[in-house]
Amino acid sequence: MSIEVKNLYKYYGEQAAVRDVSFSVKKGEIVAFLGPNGAGKSTTMKIMTGFMPASEGEVFICGKKVDIDKLDTRQIIGYLPENNPLYTDMYVREYLEFVGRIYKIKNLKARVSEMIHAVGLDVEQHKKIGALSKGYRQRVGLAQAIIHDPEVLILDEPTTGLDPNQLVEIRELIRSIGKEKTVILSTHIMQEVEAICDRVIIISKGQIVADDTAKTLQQELEHQTVYVEFDAQITKAQLSKIAGVQQIEAFEKGWLLGSNSGNDLRKEVAQFAQQQGWLVLSLRLEQKTLEEVFKELTK
């Protein structure tokens, strides 16, 4: 595993910001680390990168223990923190060359040019960082995180401040990086998670409440809703006789039927319609959005 987090705790006085957090991420995986503000996301990420010590627990990056092999692990981690601290009086190229010298990168000027092009900073490369928009500062932060070709990339809100066009470009870059490396990122943009992430970890009040693919999380919640439209006038009383139906609501030209049974309600509706001789014009599962799943798991 590229990342292994085992029984992590972080206390501030008597308050536990992170409580018994455990998960692993394998090479080539892009994992979204989600949670409300104050849930413990940034704290966990800081511990994973070695910028903050854990109160209890262990973190291994590519087999190396973060709190023991500090220099070795920082060589193989790329980190973009939430507040993206940059030297605003330095020029873009100057700053990236400065970071590159810290990592002792060979062919530094060529590598800096490669990073500038990769994150779309070509037009802005001769400006001071302080003169850049927030979106372009995020690009500089991302460039410094990947300039040393790390094996693990930890990104805290990497697309904050980007416009829709920039979002697409940076998502494609992260997806490309994730083919060969391990990426864990936090974000509040659910479309971003669905677009690029293989897996979702949700943390709430310092504890992990979900760890699975977005699709599975959307399907596994107990409540299920289907939309059905018939080629006939059907009453609410008739629909209430369908096995498992617990909620009935008129919607558009048809009906929304809800169930907590765990069974596929579409099958029950189709069988009942056949028995009654009703013609079904439309029947589809109304899947919860990832945002709805997030709200339900963290409320």
N, C-alpha and C positions, 0 to 999 in steps of 0.2 A: 504493500500500500504506500502511496505517496504521502498521505496525511493520515495520522492516527491520533485521535483525541480520546483520552481515557479518563473518565470520572473526574472531570474538571470542576473545580470550585474557585470562586473568587469572592472574598469578603471585604466589605468596607465597614470597618467596625463590626457590629453585630449583624449588619444587613448583607445577605448573600445576593450579589449581582448575577452570579452564575452558579447553578446548582446541579451537580452530577451530570454534566454534559459529556456524552460519548458519541463519536461517529468516526467513520473512516471514508477516505476518498481515494479511488484508484487512479492510476495514470490514464490520461486521455478523457477524464470526466470533467464536465463543467457543472458545478453544483451551485444552486442558489441558496443563500443563507438569509432567510427572511424572518422578520419579527417587527412588532411595533417599536416605536421609539422608547428607549429605556429597557428593552427586553434582554439585553446582554450581548447583542451581535458584535458591536465594536470592541467590547471588552474581550470577548472570545477571540476575535481576530488579532487583537494586540498581543494576547498571550501566545497565540499560534506563531506569531512572527518573532517572539522574544522581546518585544518592546515593553512588556509588562509581565511580572512574575505571577504565577498561579498561587493561590492559597493551598490548594490540594490538587492532585491529579498529575497527568503526564501528557506531553505532546511530542510526537515523533514526526519528523519531516524526512522522508526518504530513508527511514531507519535511524536517523540521528535524533538524539534527545535535545530538544530546543534549549532547555535551561542549562545543559552541560556543554554541548557542542555549539556554542553561540555563534562563533565566527563562521564555522562550516555551514551551519544552517542558513545564515544570512546570505551566504554566497549562492545558495540554491533557491532562495525565495525572492520573488518580486512582489513589492508591497505598495499599494496606493491607499494611503489612509484617508479617512473621511474628510478631513479639513484640508488635505492636499497642500502641505507646507512647502513653499518654494522660495527661492531667493529672488525677490522681485526686482532687484537692481541689476541682475545679470541678464545678458541676452540669451535667447533660447538655445542657440548652438553652443554658446559659452557654458551655459549651465549643464547641458547634456555631456559636454566634454569633461567638465568637472566631475560629474557623477561617474563617467566612464573611467577616469583616472583612479578613482577610489577602488573600483573593481579590477583595475589593472588590465583593461581590455586592449587586446592587440588590434592593429589597424583601426585605431579609435575614430579618426575622421570619417572613414568609410562607414563604420558602424553607426555613427551619429547621423550621417546622411541617410542611411537606410531607415533608421527610426523616425526621422523627420518626415520622410516620405510615407512610411507605414501608417502613421497616425494623422496624416494630412496637415502638417505644419509648414509645408514648402513656402507658402506665401508669407508666413509670419516669422520665419526662422531668424531674421535679422532684427527683430524687435526686442525690446526689453520685456521680460515676463510681466512686469507691472503695468505695461501698456496693453496687455492682451485681455480679451473678454474672458468671462468665466469658463465658457466652453473650450476656448483654446488653452486656458490654463490646465483644464482637465486633461487635454491631449498631451501637454508637457509632462504632467504627472504620470500618465500612462506610459509615455516613452521612457521616463527614468525607471519605471518599474520593470520594463522588459529589456532594457538596453544590454544587460549582462547575460541575456538568454537563460533565465532561471528555469528550473524544472517545475517549480510550484509558483503559481500566481495568485495572490490574495488581494482582492479589489473591494474596497469599501465605498459603495456608491460611485462606481466608475463613470456613469453617464450623467451625473448631475450637471445641469446647466447647458447641456447640448441641445441644439435645435433638431427637428425631425430628420433632416438630411444627415447631420453629424451622427445622430443616433444609429442610423442604418450602417454607416461606415464603421463606427466603433464596434457595433455588434458583430459585423462581419469579421473584423480584426480579432475580436475575442474568440469567435467560433473557430477561426483559422488557427489561432494559438492553441486552443483546446484539443486539437486533433493529436498533438504530440506531447502536450504538457497537462498538468493538473491545474484546474482553475476553480477557485471558490470566490463567489462575489455576493455582496449584499446589495439590495435594491428595493425600492418601493414601487417600481414600474413592473406590473405583472405581465404586460405584453412582452417585456424584455425576457422574463423568465421563460415564458412559453416559446419564445423565438429561438433562444440559444442554449437553454439549460437541459441537461440530461436528468437531473434529479433536484428535488426540493427538500431542504431542511428548514423547518419552522420552529423558532424558539419564542417562548412566551413566559414572562416573569422568571427568566433565568433558566428555564427548563425546556428541553426539546419535546414538542408535542406532535411532530410529524416528520417522517423521513421516507420519501418515496418519489416516484415520478409524478409530475403534475397531473397527467392523465389518470393515474391510479387514485390519487387523492381526490380528484373530482368525481370519481365513480364510487368511492368507498363510503362516502358519507351516507348515513342511514336513510335520509329522506330522498325520495325519487319522484320526479315529476315528468309526466308525458303529456304531449299535446295530441289530441285526436279530433278529426273532423269527419262527420258522417254525411252521406247523401240522403238525409232524412231529418225530420224534426224529432230530436231526442230530448227527453226531460231529465232533470237532475235526479228524480226519483228512480228512473230506469237505470241511470249510471251508478247509483249507489249500491246496486245489486252485484256489481262486478267484484270478484274476490280481491281483497287487499286494498281497495280504494277507501281512503280515509279523508280525502279532501277533494272537493269538486268546485270548479270555478269556470264560469263562461268566459271565453277569451277569443277575440277576433271572430272568426266564423265557426269556431269549434269550442273545445273544452280543455282545461288543464286539470289533470287528475293526479292527486298526490298519494303516496304510499310510504309507510315506514317498515314494510314487511321484509325488505331485503330481496324479494323476488323481482324478476323482470316484469314490470307492470304491462309492458307492451304485449307480452304473450297472453296475459290474462284478458286484456282488452280485445285482442284479435279473436281469441277463442269465444268470448262472450258475444261479440258482434256476429260471428259466424252462426252461433246458436240462435240468435234473434233474427237472422236474415238481414242484418244491416250491412250496407256497403260502406267500407272505410275508404275515405278519400285521402286522408293523411294521418300518419301515426309516427311520431318521432319522440325521442328522449330529449327532454329539456335539461341538458347538463349544466351543473353549476359552473360559474366562472371561477378561475383561480382566486380572484379577489373575494368572491363570496366564501370560498373555502377558507381563505386566510382569516376573514372576519369571524367565521364560525369557530375556528380553532383557537383564536386569540382573544375572543371577547371576554 
